[in-house]
Amino acid sequence: YISGTWSPEEVPTEFTNMEWDVTKKVYADGRINAAFFYTKGENHLNIQQVELLEDGKVISVDQHDGLANDYRATSKTKTFFYALEVDSYDASAAYVVRALVKGDGGTDSSGNFTFNLSPLEAFSVIEPW
């Protein structure tokens, strides 16, 4: 599910944090797949790490070099996928994904940020609409 976007106006030339509010997407303890899908522009998006924050406090981190590019073939690892977790869900908390990113050789990059939570206990919770 697309939870946010980026555009050339937002893409930095040096590694800088970008954030997306995912409060409505977090509804239970579970594993999260966060991903960055490049859609257009002359430049791709470099990613160094992705964090999940609960009320401003980091609760999960996936740190690896990633590249949001236009390569979608199945024969290679997709470095633009990041794995996060929620271990103690708090319904009253605000949740934010923070990614350390920069443009790859420039700032002309646009794309979609996706966020999918899979509850730890299968079929126990209904995802909110």
N, CA, C and O atoms as CSV, one atom per row, in Angstrom:
chain,resi,resn,atom,element,x,y,z
A,1,TYR,N,N,0.830,-1.184,0.000
A,1,TYR,CA,C,0.000,0.000,0.000
A,1,TYR,C,C,0.873,1.246,0.000
A,1,TYR,O,O,1.828,1.338,0.771
A,2,ILE,N,N,0.556,2.179,-0.840
A,2,ILE,CA,C,1.330,3.420,-0.885
A,2,ILE,C,C,0.961,4.254,0.336
A,2,ILE,O,O,-0.204,4.587,0.555
A,3,SER,N,N,1.981,4.584,1.126
A,3,SER,CA,C,1.770,5.356,2.350
A,3,SER,C,C,2.370,6.751,2.261
A,3,SER,O,O,2.163,7.579,3.148
A,4,GLY,N,N,3.107,7.009,1.198
A,4,GLY,CA,C,3.728,8.317,1.020
A,4,GLY,C,C,4.469,8.368,-0.300
A,4,GLY,O,O,4.550,7.382,-1.032
A,5,THR,N,N,5.002,9.532,-0.583
A,5,THR,CA,C,5.739,9.742,-1.823
A,5,THR,C,C,6.963,10.592,-1.545
A,5,THR,O,O,7.117,11.140,-0.453
A,6,TRP,N,N,7.831,10.699,-2.536
A,6,TRP,CA,C,8.875,11.724,-2.525
A,6,TRP,C,C,8.926,12.342,-3.913
A,6,TRP,O,O,8.531,11.721,-4.900
A,7,SER,N,N,9.419,13.574,-3.975
A,7,SER,CA,C,9.495,14.311,-5.230
A,7,SER,C,C,10.801,15.111,-5.252
A,7,SER,O,O,11.442,15.264,-4.212
A,8,PRO,N,N,11.201,15.620,-6.414
A,8,PRO,CA,C,12.479,16.330,-6.518
A,8,PRO,C,C,12.644,17.482,-5.516
A,8,PRO,O,O,13.757,17.755,-5.067
A,9,GLU,N,N,11.558,18.145,-5.170
A,9,GLU,CA,C,11.633,19.260,-4.224
A,9,GLU,C,C,12.063,18.814,-2.831
A,9,GLU,O,O,12.587,19.616,-2.057
A,10,GLU,N,N,11.846,17.540,-2.509
A,10,GLU,CA,C,12.147,17.011,-1.172
A,10,GLU,C,C,13.464,16.238,-1.112
A,10,GLU,O,O,13.980,16.002,-0.020
A,11,VAL,N,N,14.010,15.844,-2.242
A,11,VAL,CA,C,15.189,14.975,-2.268
A,11,VAL,C,C,16.446,15.778,-1.961
A,11,VAL,O,O,16.748,16.744,-2.662
A,12,PRO,N,N,17.187,15.388,-0.914
A,12,PRO,CA,C,18.408,16.110,-0.544
A,12,PRO,C,C,19.629,15.631,-1.333
A,12,PRO,O,O,19.621,14.544,-1.912
A,13,THR,N,N,20.670,16.451,-1.346
A,13,THR,CA,C,21.920,16.078,-2.013
A,13,THR,C,C,22.885,15.389,-1.051
A,13,THR,O,O,23.822,14.723,-1.491
A,14,GLU,N,N,22.671,15.538,0.235
A,14,GLU,CA,C,23.448,14.846,1.278
A,14,GLU,C,C,22.465,14.011,2.094
A,14,GLU,O,O,21.271,14.307,2.129
A,15,PHE,N,N,22.972,12.965,2.749
A,15,PHE,CA,C,22.070,12.112,3.530
A,15,PHE,C,C,21.333,12.934,4.590
A,15,PHE,O,O,21.939,13.596,5.433
A,16,THR,N,N,20.021,12.864,4.513
A,16,THR,CA,C,19.119,13.625,5.382
A,16,THR,C,C,17.902,12.752,5.680
A,16,THR,O,O,17.526,11.907,4.868
A,17,ASN,N,N,17.292,12.959,6.838
A,17,ASN,CA,C,16.102,12.193,7.197
A,17,ASN,C,C,14.859,12.717,6.481
A,17,ASN,O,O,14.618,13.922,6.418
A,18,MET,N,N,14.079,11.781,5.946
A,18,MET,CA,C,12.734,12.060,5.448
A,18,MET,C,C,11.786,11.241,6.311
A,18,MET,O,O,12.136,10.145,6.747
A,19,GLU,N,N,10.582,11.764,6.564
A,19,GLU,CA,C,9.642,11.081,7.455
A,19,GLU,C,C,8.262,10.962,6.834
A,19,GLU,O,O,7.821,11.812,6.061
A,20,TRP,N,N,7.592,9.863,7.206
A,20,TRP,CA,C,6.212,9.618,6.804
A,20,TRP,C,C,5.430,9.156,8.031
A,20,TRP,O,O,5.884,8.276,8.763
A,21,ASP,N,N,4.266,9.743,8.256
A,21,ASP,CA,C,3.393,9.347,9.362
A,21,ASP,C,C,2.672,8.063,8.956
A,21,ASP,O,O,1.976,8.027,7.941
A,22,VAL,N,N,2.844,7.013,9.757
A,22,VAL,CA,C,2.211,5.718,9.466
A,22,VAL,C,C,1.290,5.281,10.607
A,22,VAL,O,O,0.952,4.103,10.724
A,23,THR,N,N,0.890,6.233,11.438
A,23,THR,CA,C,0.064,5.917,12.610
A,23,THR,C,C,-1.155,5.079,12.232
A,23,THR,O,O,-1.477,4.112,12.922
A,24,LYS,N,N,-1.829,5.439,11.154
A,24,LYS,CA,C,-3.043,4.711,10.747
A,24,LYS,C,C,-2.737,3.323,10.195
A,24,LYS,O,O,-3.640,2.497,10.066
A,25,LYS,N,N,-1.473,3.058,9.868
A,25,LYS,CA,C,-1.079,1.758,9.309
A,25,LYS,C,C,-0.584,0.786,10.377
A,25,LYS,O,O,-0.423,-0.405,10.110
A,26,VAL,N,N,-0.344,1.293,11.588
A,26,VAL,CA,C,0.124,0.440,12.688
A,26,VAL,C,C,-1.066,0.163,13.586
A,26,VAL,O,O,-1.642,1.081,14.171
A,27,TYR,N,N,-1.433,-1.112,13.693
A,27,TYR,CA,C,-2.647,-1.469,14.432
A,27,TYR,C,C,-2.478,-2.710,15.300
A,27,TYR,O,O,-3.439,-3.175,15.914
A,28,ALA,N,N,-1.243,-3.257,15.355
A,28,ALA,CA,C,-0.988,-4.467,16.148
A,28,ALA,C,C,0.513,-4.709,16.195
A,28,ALA,O,O,1.268,-4.095,15.440
A,29,ASP,N,N,0.946,-5.598,17.077
A,29,ASP,CA,C,2.329,-6.066,17.023
A,29,ASP,C,C,2.507,-6.818,15.709
A,29,ASP,O,O,1.606,-7.531,15.268
A,30,GLY,N,N,3.665,-6.656,15.091
A,30,GLY,CA,C,3.871,-7.385,13.852
A,30,GLY,C,C,5.142,-7.005,13.133
A,30,GLY,O,O,5.918,-6.159,13.576
A,31,ARG,N,N,5.322,-7.663,12.009
A,31,ARG,CA,C,6.462,-7.410,11.134
A,31,ARG,C,C,6.017,-6.458,10.035
A,31,ARG,O,O,4.887,-6.521,9.549
A,32,ILE,N,N,6.936,-5.574,9.655
A,32,ILE,CA,C,6.625,-4.535,8.680
A,32,ILE,C,C,7.575,-4.630,7.508
A,32,ILE,O,O,8.778,-4.831,7.674
A,33,ASN,N,N,7.018,-4.481,6.323
A,33,ASN,CA,C,7.800,-4.360,5.109
A,33,ASN,C,C,7.631,-2.924,4.626
A,33,ASN,O,O,6.546,-2.530,4.197
A,34,ALA,N,N,8.713,-2.141,4.696
A,34,ALA,CA,C,8.715,-0.777,4.184
A,34,ALA,C,C,9.572,-0.772,2.922
A,34,ALA,O,O,10.646,-1.374,2.899
A,35,ALA,N,N,9.105,-0.100,1.878
A,35,ALA,CA,C,9.844,-0.129,0.618
A,35,ALA,C,C,9.756,1.211,-0.098
A,35,ALA,O,O,8.845,2.008,0.127
A,36,PHE,N,N,10.730,1.430,-0.964
A,36,PHE,CA,C,10.869,2.681,-1.699
A,36,PHE,C,C,10.909,2.366,-3.187
A,36,PHE,O,O,11.869,1.768,-3.673
A,37,PHE,N,N,9.870,2.765,-3.910
A,37,PHE,CA,C,9.746,2.458,-5.327
A,37,PHE,C,C,9.916,3.729,-6.158
A,37,PHE,O,O,9.044,4.597,-6.185
A,38,TYR,N,N,11.052,3.812,-6.830
A,38,TYR,CA,C,11.333,4.916,-7.758
A,38,TYR,C,C,10.318,4.851,-8.896
A,38,TYR,O,O,10.027,3.771,-9.411
A,39,THR,N,N,9.776,6.016,-9.291
A,39,THR,CA,C,8.804,6.038,-10.382
A,39,THR,C,C,9.250,6.880,-11.570
A,39,THR,O,O,8.907,6.563,-12.709
A,40,LYS,N,N,10.015,7.957,-11.323
A,40,LYS,CA,C,10.475,8.769,-12.455
A,40,LYS,C,C,11.563,9.729,-12.025
A,40,LYS,O,O,11.802,9.946,-10.837
A,41,GLY,N,N,12.216,10.299,-13.025
A,41,GLY,CA,C,13.266,11.283,-12.798
A,41,GLY,C,C,14.609,10.791,-13.303
A,41,GLY,O,O,14.774,9.616,-13.629
A,42,GLU,N,N,15.556,11.695,-13.361
A,42,GLU,CA,C,16.904,11.386,-13.837
A,42,GLU,C,C,17.751,10.679,-12.784
A,42,GLU,O,O,18.756,10.051,-13.118
A,43,ASN,N,N,17.355,10.778,-11.511
A,43,ASN,CA,C,18.164,10.241,-10.417
A,43,ASN,C,C,17.368,9.253,-9.576
A,43,ASN,O,O,16.156,9.385,-9.406
A,44,HIS,N,N,18.074,8.272,-9.061
A,44,HIS,CA,C,17.470,7.320,-8.134
A,44,HIS,C,C,17.613,7.849,-6.708
A,44,HIS,O,O,18.128,8.950,-6.511
A,45,LEU,N,N,17.169,7.088,-5.718
A,45,LEU,CA,C,17.223,7.504,-4.322
A,45,LEU,C,C,18.085,6.523,-3.535
A,45,LEU,O,O,17.783,5.330,-3.481
A,46,ASN,N,N,19.168,7.032,-2.920
A,46,ASN,CA,C,19.999,6.226,-2.030
A,46,ASN,C,C,19.378,6.221,-0.637
A,46,ASN,O,O,18.886,7.246,-0.164
A,47,ILE,N,N,19.403,5.062,0.015
A,47,ILE,CA,C,18.849,4.906,1.354
A,47,ILE,C,C,19.911,4.237,2.217
A,47,ILE,O,O,20.492,3.232,1.807
A,48,GLN,N,N,20.175,4.781,3.413
A,48,GLN,CA,C,21.158,4.180,4.317
A,48,GLN,C,C,20.525,3.400,5.447
A,48,GLN,O,O,21.032,2.350,5.844
A,49,GLN,N,N,19.414,3.909,5.969
A,49,GLN,CA,C,18.737,3.206,7.059
A,49,GLN,C,C,17.311,3.690,7.165
A,49,GLN,O,O,16.972,4.792,6.734
A,50,VAL,N,N,16.472,2.834,7.756
A,50,VAL,CA,C,15.072,3.157,7.974
A,50,VAL,C,C,14.732,2.813,9.418
A,50,VAL,O,O,15.094,1.747,9.917
A,51,GLU,N,N,14.031,3.731,10.084
A,51,GLU,CA,C,13.657,3.554,11.492
A,51,GLU,C,C,12.152,3.691,11.631
A,51,GLU,O,O,11.504,4.415,10.876
A,52,LEU,N,N,11.606,2.977,12.617
A,52,LEU,CA,C,10.223,3.161,13.024
A,52,LEU,C,C,10.244,3.828,14.386
A,52,LEU,O,O,10.881,3.337,15.318
A,53,LEU,N,N,9.542,4.953,14.499
A,53,LEU,CA,C,9.474,5.693,15.748
A,53,LEU,C,C,8.076,5.588,16.342
A,53,LEU,O,O,7.075,5.644,15.628
A,54,GLU,N,N,8.026,5.437,17.659
A,54,GLU,CA,C,6.779,5.447,18.412
A,54,GLU,C,C,6.857,6.644,19.349
A,54,GLU,O,O,7.685,6.673,20.259
A,55,ASP,N,N,5.990,7.635,19.125
A,55,ASP,CA,C,6.015,8.874,19.910
A,55,ASP,C,C,7.421,9.474,19.975
A,55,ASP,O,O,7.859,9.941,21.026
A,56,GLY,N,N,8.123,9.456,18.831
A,56,GLY,CA,C,9.442,10.068,18.733
A,56,GLY,C,C,10.615,9.208,19.152
A,56,GLY,O,O,11.765,9.615,18.988
A,57,LYS,N,N,10.349,8.019,19.695
A,57,LYS,CA,C,11.410,7.114,20.153
A,57,LYS,C,C,11.589,5.980,19.140
A,57,LYS,O,O,10.615,5.359,18.714
A,58,VAL,N,N,12.841,5.719,18.760
A,58,VAL,CA,C,13.132,4.641,17.803
A,58,VAL,C,C,12.819,3.293,18.457
A,58,VAL,O,O,13.330,2.976,19.531
A,59,ILE,N,N,11.964,2.504,17.786
A,59,ILE,CA,C,11.629,1.170,18.305
A,59,ILE,C,C,12.099,0.052,17.379
A,59,ILE,O,O,12.109,-1.112,17.779
A,60,SER,N,N,12.490,0.386,16.146
A,60,SER,CA,C,12.965,-0.626,15.207
A,60,SER,C,C,13.824,0.051,14.146
A,60,SER,O,O,13.526,1.162,13.707
A,61,VAL,N,N,14.905,-0.638,13.736
A,61,VAL,CA,C,15.839,-0.084,12.743
A,61,VAL,C,C,16.258,-1.186,11.774
A,61,VAL,O,O,16.510,-2.322,12.177
A,62,ASP,N,N,16.327,-0.838,10.508
A,62,ASP,CA,C,16.963,-1.689,9.499
A,62,ASP,C,C,18.003,-0.816,8.816
A,62,ASP,O,O,17.668,0.130,8.103
A,63,GLN,N,N,19.269,-1.147,9.045
A,63,GLN,CA,C,20.361,-0.342,8.496
A,63,GLN,C,C,21.100,-1.146,7.430
A,63,GLN,O,O,21.848,-2.072,7.741
A,64,HIS,N,N,20.884,-0.783,6.190
A,64,HIS,CA,C,21.658,-1.319,5.068
A,64,HIS,C,C,21.543,-0.339,3.904
A,64,HIS,O,O,20.559,0.391,3.781
A,65,ASP,N,N,22.575,-0.339,3.048
A,65,ASP,CA,C,22.555,0.538,1.886
A,65,ASP,C,C,21.555,0.015,0.874
A,65,ASP,O,O,21.602,-1.145,0.467
A,66,GLY,N,N,20.647,0.899,0.476
A,66,GLY,CA,C,19.636,0.540,-0.502
A,66,GLY,C,C,19.589,1.563,-1.614
A,66,GLY,O,O,20.087,2.679,-1.469
A,67,LEU,N,N,18.986,1.177,-2.726
A,67,LEU,CA,C,18.830,2.070,-3.866
A,67,LEU,C,C,17.437,1.876,-4.440
A,67,LEU,O,O,17.087,0.792,-4.909
A,68,ALA,N,N,16.643,2.948,-4.397
A,68,ALA,CA,C,15.326,2.932,-5.030
A,68,ALA,C,C,15.554,3.256,-6.498
A,68,ALA,O,O,15.805,4.405,-6.862
A,69,ASN,N,N,15.463,2.226,-7.339
A,69,ASN,CA,C,15.710,2.410,-8.759
A,69,ASN,C,C,14.591,1.765,-9.564
A,69,ASN,O,O,13.570,1.357,-9.009
A,70,ASP,N,N,14.786,1.675,-10.868
A,70,ASP,CA,C,13.735,1.133,-11.721
A,70,ASP,C,C,13.945,-0.342,-12.039
A,70,ASP,O,O,13.272,-0.879,-12.919
A,71,TYR,N,N,14.859,-1.005,-11.346
A,71,TYR,CA,C,15.133,-2.411,-11.593
A,71,TYR,C,C,14.122,-3.279,-10.837
A,71,TYR,O,O,14.068,-3.238,-9.608
A,72,ARG,N,N,13.330,-4.054,-11.560
A,72,ARG,CA,C,12.286,-4.866,-10.933
A,72,ARG,C,C,12.395,-6.359,-11.257
A,72,ARG,O,O,11.550,-7.144,-10.826
A,73,ALA,N,N,13.428,-6.761,-12.013
A,73,ALA,CA,C,13.561,-8.176,-12.376
A,73,ALA,C,C,13.726,-9.033,-11.123
A,73,ALA,O,O,14.176,-8.541,-10.089
A,74,THR,N,N,13.373,-10.274,-11.211
A,74,THR,CA,C,13.393,-11.150,-10.036
A,74,THR,C,C,14.754,-11.767,-9.753
A,74,THR,O,O,14.915,-12.439,-8.735
A,75,SER,N,N,15.727,-11.562,-10.614
A,75,SER,CA,C,17.011,-12.256,-10.470
A,75,SER,C,C,17.987,-11.604,-9.499
A,75,SER,O,O,19.037,-12.182,-9.216
A,76,LYS,N,N,17.676,-10.422,-8.980
A,76,LYS,CA,C,18.595,-9.740,-8.074
A,76,LYS,C,C,17.888,-9.310,-6.791
A,76,LYS,O,O,16.669,-9.139,-6.757
A,77,THR,N,N,18.682,-9.142,-5.743
A,77,THR,CA,C,18.160,-8.666,-4.463
A,77,THR,C,C,17.645,-7.242,-4.607
A,77,THR,O,O,18.284,-6.411,-5.253
A,78,LYS,N,N,16.511,-6.960,-4.017
A,78,LYS,CA,C,15.929,-5.618,-4.034
A,78,LYS,C,C,16.333,-4.908,-2.746
A,78,LYS,O,O,15.746,-5.155,-1.693
A,79,THR,N,N,17.319,-4.040,-2.823
A,79,THR,CA,C,17.836,-3.380,-1.626
A,79,THR,C,C,16.926,-2.278,-1.113
A,79,THR,O,O,17.197,-1.699,-0.061
A,80,PHE,N,N,15.852,-1.976,-1.832
A,80,PHE,CA,C,14.944,-0.901,-1.416
A,80,PHE,C,C,13.840,-1.395,-0.483
A,80,PHE,O,O,12.923,-0.639,-0.161
A,81,PHE,N,N,13.917,-2.667,-0.041
A,81,PHE,CA,C,12.998,-3.207,0.955
A,81,PHE,C,C,13.654,-3.161,2.337
A,81,PHE,O,O,14.831,-3.493,2.480
A,82,TYR,N,N,12.894,-2.753,3.349
A,82,TYR,CA,C,13.398,-2.654,4.722
A,82,TYR,C,C,12.431,-3.365,5.665
A,82,TYR,O,O,11.213,-3.245,5.535
A,83,ALA,N,N,12.997,-4.109,6.619
A,83,ALA,CA,C,12.203,-4.889,7.572
A,83,ALA,C,C,12.208,-4.212,8.939
A,83,ALA,O,O,13.270,-3.935,9.497
A,84,LEU,N,N,11.026,-3.949,9.472
A,84,LEU,CA,C,10.866,-3.322,10.784
A,84,LEU,C,C,9.894,-4.170,11.600
A,84,LEU,O,O,9.244,-5.070,11.068
A,85,GLU,N,N,9.800,-3.872,12.910
A,85,GLU,CA,C,8.893,-4.625,13.787
A,85,GLU,C,C,8.247,-3.721,14.825
A,85,GLU,O,O,8.819,-2.715,15.245
A,86,VAL,N,N,7.046,-4.106,15.227
A,86,VAL,CA,C,6.373,-3.517,16.386
A,86,VAL,C,C,6.223,-4.646,17.394
A,86,VAL,O,O,5.589,-5.662,17.106
A,87,ASP,N,N,6.813,-4.468,18.588
A,87,ASP,CA,C,6.761,-5.513,19.620
A,87,ASP,C,C,5.747,-5.227,20.725
A,87,ASP,O,O,5.239,-6.150,21.362
A,88,SER,N,N,5.453,-3.943,20.949
A,88,SER,CA,C,4.524,-3.558,22.026
A,88,SER,C,C,3.628,-2.438,21.522
A,88,SER,O,O,3.812,-1.275,21.881
A,89,TYR,N,N,2.664,-2.792,20.692
A,89,TYR,CA,C,1.779,-1.804,20.075
A,89,TYR,C,C,1.039,-0.992,21.130
A,89,TYR,O,O,0.530,-1.529,22.114
A,90,ASP,N,N,0.992,0.328,20.896
A,90,ASP,CA,C,0.284,1.262,21.775
A,90,ASP,C,C,-0.719,2.027,20.911
A,90,ASP,O,O,-0.322,2.843,20.080
A,91,ALA,N,N,-1.992,1.775,21.098
A,91,ALA,CA,C,-3.033,2.392,20.280
A,91,ALA,C,C,-3.084,3.911,20.412
A,91,ALA,O,O,-3.617,4.587,19.531
A,92,SER,N,N,-2.540,4.454,21.493
A,92,SER,CA,C,-2.570,5.904,21.675
A,92,SER,C,C,-1.316,6.598,21.129
A,92,SER,O,O,-1.212,7.823,21.187
A,93,ALA,N,N,-0.377,5.827,20.606
A,93,ALA,CA,C,0.900,6.389,20.140
A,93,ALA,C,C,0.823,6.855,18.693
A,93,ALA,O,O,-0.041,6.433,17.925
A,94,ALA,N,N,1.754,7.739,18.346
A,94,ALA,CA,C,1.956,8.169,16.965
A,94,ALA,C,C,3.160,7.412,16.412
A,94,ALA,O,O,4.187,7.295,17.080
A,95,TYR,N,N,3.030,6.901,15.193
A,95,TYR,CA,C,4.097,6.126,14.561
A,95,TYR,C,C,4.572,6.836,13.292
A,95,TYR,O,O,3.776,7.302,12.478
A,96,VAL,N,N,5.901,6.900,13.154
A,96,VAL,CA,C,6.527,7.578,12.018
A,96,VAL,C,C,7.655,6.702,11.491
A,96,VAL,O,O,8.402,6.104,12.266
A,97,VAL,N,N,7.773,6.631,10.180
A,97,VAL,CA,C,8.943,6.015,9.554
A,97,VAL,C,C,9.889,7.138,9.171
A,97,VAL,O,O,9.501,8.122,8.540
A,98,ARG,N,N,11.147,6.960,9.572
A,98,ARG,CA,C,12.187,7.944,9.258
A,98,ARG,C,C,13.273,7.234,8.449
A,98,ARG,O,O,13.838,6.235,8.894
A,99,ALA,N,N,13.557,7.764,7.252
A,99,ALA,CA,C,14.555,7.165,6.374
A,99,ALA,C,C,15.678,8.158,6.104
A,99,ALA,O,O,15.435,9.337,5.849
A,100,LEU,N,N,16.900,7.664,6.163
A,100,LEU,CA,C,18.090,8.468,5.868
A,100,LEU,C,C,18.375,8.297,4.380
A,100,LEU,O,O,18.797,7.226,3.945
A,101,VAL,N,N,18.143,9.364,3.592
A,101,VAL,CA,C,18.182,9.266,2.131
A,101,VAL,C,C,18.927,10.439,1.501
A,101,VAL,O,O,19.142,11.474,2.130
A,102,LYS,N,N,19.314,10.246,0.237
A,102,LYS,CA,C,19.822,11.329,-0.605
A,102,LYS,C,C,19.643,10.929,-2.054
A,102,LYS,O,O,19.536,9.746,-2.376
A,103,GLY,N,N,19.610,11.926,-2.928
A,103,GLY,CA,C,19.528,11.651,-4.351
A,103,GLY,C,C,20.816,11.012,-4.845
A,103,GLY,O,O,21.899,11.319,-4.349
A,104,ASP,N,N,20.698,10.134,-5.808
A,104,ASP,CA,C,21.852,9.446,-6.392
A,104,ASP,C,C,22.337,10.256,-7.595
A,104,ASP,O,O,21.905,10.032,-8.725
A,105,GLY,N,N,23.249,11.207,-7.329
A,105,GLY,CA,C,23.791,12.040,-8.397
A,105,GLY,C,C,22.963,13.258,-8.734
A,105,GLY,O,O,23.255,13.942,-9.715
A,106,GLY,N,N,21.944,13.549,-7.957
A,106,GLY,CA,C,21.070,14.701,-8.179
A,106,GLY,C,C,19.764,14.520,-7.438
A,106,GLY,O,O,19.570,13.536,-6.724
A,107,THR,N,N,18.874,15.475,-7.614
A,107,THR,CA,C,17.627,15.455,-6.847
A,107,THR,C,C,16.383,15.183,-7.702
A,107,THR,O,O,15.264,15.228,-7.192
A,108,ASP,N,N,16.566,14.905,-8.978
A,108,ASP,CA,C,15.424,14.671,-9.864
A,108,ASP,C,C,14.935,13.225,-9.699
A,108,ASP,O,O,15.193,12.364,-10.540
A,109,SER,N,N,14.236,12.992,-8.612
A,109,SER,CA,C,13.744,11.651,-8.289
A,109,SER,C,C,12.356,11.748,-7.679
A,109,SER,O,O,12.091,12.589,-6.821
A,110,SER,N,N,11.483,10.875,-8.137
A,110,SER,CA,C,10.135,10.760,-7.578
A,110,SER,C,C,9.850,9.291,-7.319
A,110,SER,O,O,10.368,8.413,-8.009
A,111,GLY,N,N,9.014,9.033,-6.309
A,111,GLY,CA,C,8.680,7.655,-6.027
A,111,GLY,C,C,7.626,7.502,-4.961
A,111,GLY,O,O,7.104,8.476,-4.418
A,112,ASN,N,N,7.325,6.239,-4.674
A,112,ASN,CA,C,6.315,5.876,-3.683
A,112,ASN,C,C,6.962,5.128,-2.525
A,112,ASN,O,O,7.830,4.276,-2.717
A,113,PHE,N,N,6.520,5.466,-1.331
A,113,PHE,CA,C,6.922,4.761,-0.115
A,113,PHE,C,C,5.762,3.848,0.269
A,113,PHE,O,O,4.619,4.297,0.366
A,114,THR,N,N,6.057,2.564,0.488
A,114,THR,CA,C,5.011,1.621,0.889
A,114,THR,C,C,5.296,1.082,2.286
A,114,THR,O,O,6.445,1.007,2.722
A,115,PHE,N,N,4.220,0.710,2.974
A,115,PHE,CA,C,4.301,0.255,4.364
A,115,PHE,C,C,3.227,-0.786,4.581
A,115,PHE,O,O,2.036,-0.501,4.455
A,116,ASN,N,N,3.653,-2.000,4.908
A,116,ASN,CA,C,2.696,-3.094,5.121
A,116,ASN,C,C,3.020,-3.818,6.420
A,116,ASN,O,O,4.128,-4.327,6.593
A,117,LEU,N,N,2.067,-3.864,7.322
A,117,LEU,CA,C,2.234,-4.560,8.587
A,117,LEU,C,C,1.525,-5.917,8.520
A,117,LEU,O,O,0.376,-6.014,8.089
A,118,SER,N,N,2.232,-6.949,8.953
A,118,SER,CA,C,1.640,-8.280,9.093
A,118,SER,C,C,1.605,-8.624,10.574
A,118,SER,O,O,2.661,-8.804,11.179
A,119,PRO,N,N,0.415,-8.722,11.181
A,119,PRO,CA,C,0.326,-9.013,12.611
A,119,PRO,C,C,1.028,-10.322,12.973
A,119,PRO,O,O,1.011,-11.285,12.207
A,120,LEU,N,N,1.645,-10.336,14.156
A,120,LEU,CA,C,2.343,-11.545,14.613
A,120,LEU,C,C,1.389,-12.711,14.809
A,120,LEU,O,O,1.735,-13.861,14.541
A,121,GLU,N,N,0.187,-12.404,15.277
A,121,GLU,CA,C,-0.811,-13.449,15.473
A,121,GLU,C,C,-1.787,-13.404,14.295
A,121,GLU,O,O,-2.661,-12.539,14.229
A,122,ALA,N,N,-1.625,-14.336,13.385
A,122,ALA,CA,C,-2.412,-14.340,12.155
A,122,ALA,C,C,-3.911,-14.389,12.429
A,122,ALA,O,O,-4.368,-15.084,13.337
A,123,PHE,N,N,-4.655,-13.651,11.643
A,123,PHE,CA,C,-6.115,-13.633,11.656
A,123,PHE,C,C,-6.710,-13.241,13.009
A,123,PHE,O,O,-7.805,-13.676,13.366
A,124,SER,N,N,-5.972,-12.410,13.759
A,124,SER,CA,C,-6.467,-11.989,15.069
A,124,SER,C,C,-6.926,-10.535,15.084
A,124,SER,O,O,-7.602,-10.101,16.017
A,125,VAL,N,N,-6.559,-9.790,14.058
A,125,VAL,CA,C,-6.831,-8.355,14.019
A,125,VAL,C,C,-7.261,-7.977,12.594
A,125,VAL,O,O,-6.739,-8.521,11.621
A,126,ILE,N,N,-8.187,-7.069,12.483
A,126,ILE,CA,C,-8.612,-6.567,11.182
A,126,ILE,C,C,-7.915,-5.237,10.937
A,126,ILE,O,O,-7.943,-4.344,11.784
A,127,GLU,N,N,-7.289,-5.113,9.774
A,127,GLU,CA,C,-6.621,-3.861,9.417
A,127,GLU,C,C,-7.663,-2.751,9.296
A,127,GLU,O,O,-8.701,-2.936,8.659
A,128,PRO,N,N,-7.388,-1.602,9.906
A,128,PRO,CA,C,-8.344,-0.487,9.814
A,128,PRO,C,C,-8.384,0.091,8.396
A,128,PRO,O,O,-7.387,0.068,7.675
A,129,TRP,N,N,-9.537,0.599,8.020
A,129,TRP,CA,C,-9.687,1.221,6.707
A,129,TRP,C,C,-9.521,2.666,6.906
A,129,TRP,O,O,-9.601,3.434,5.948
